[in-house]
Structure formats: structure tokens, C-alpha cells
């Protein structure tokens, strides 16, 4: 699976994240309110962000989210944990958007682009979200993601955080709110 594609929608461009994106992406991530409900609540701090950014570059699969009308980077997301077994799956996550792009259609367009790309190559995409991160859980439910019975603990913000797994299959995507 190509985990670092170039994808274009009506108001977004997704492209592979590069070292040159560090400063413009930190300008977005440095907003403490962005992380207030997120398990990695300290990601606005420079050393924490730099570790996050370095990890994104090292693992591959990270995408810069660009607003083509201005050329500005407004966030990032990743394709991670690709598994070709049983029809294939990939995790979509580590997503954050500038607060100026909350509440509109940006997340919906972002997920439509990423899911359309992924589900052309794998049977299902999944999302791991902090159990207490209600904003992200609601956003996933709005795009048709279904809660599964899989949970895991991930270390974030210096503590263990319970995460829940949501998924969208190729069929549920085709019949769901992001279809068309």
C-alpha cells in the first residue's frame, strides 16, 4: 500500500510530510487548546512536538495537510500499521487540524480522501482513539466509523491511556456518509 500518496480534494491537498514542514506544522501544533482533550495533551510543547514529528518522518506514512488556496499547512495525519493479511488493513490517525478548520468540512474531506485511497487497496481502515477523547470519537462516528470490541493501552503524554478501536470497511465506506 502506498502510505505517502499525493491526494487532492476540493479544498485540501495531502502530500508526504517532509523535514521542511517542521516549522509550519509546529506553528499549528503550538496551540495548547488544540490538545486540551487529547491524550497527548502536552504535544504543543516544542520537545514533545519534535519527538512526534521525528517519529512521523522515521515511520513513513505521514502526510501534510495543505490548504491549496493559501499554501498553508493546516495539520497532518498518518497511515500506519499496514497489515496485508486477511484482505488488508491500515490505521489512520495521529491527525490534528488547526482550530480554524474545526467544525466545518475539513475533517470530513480529509477522511474521505484518506479512506478512498486506503480502501482501494485494503479491506478496512481503523482508528485508535483515546477512550476519553470525546471530540475525536464524535468526529469518527459522524464519518461512519463503528466502534469495535478491540481496545489497547498506549503510552501518551507520560501516562497510559486506554484507546478504543473504530473501523470503516470498504463496504461500510461505500454505503456510509462519506460515499460519493
Secondary structure, 3 states (H helix, E strand, C coil): CCCCCCEECCCCEEEECCHHHHHHHHHHHCCHHHHCCCCCCCCCCHHHHHHHHHHHHHHCCEEEEEECCCCEEEEEEEEEEEECHHHCEEEEEEEEECHHHCCCCHHHHHHHHHHHHHHCCCCEEEEEEECCCHHHHHHHHHCCCEEEEEEEEEEECCEEEEEEEEEEEHHHHHHCCCCC
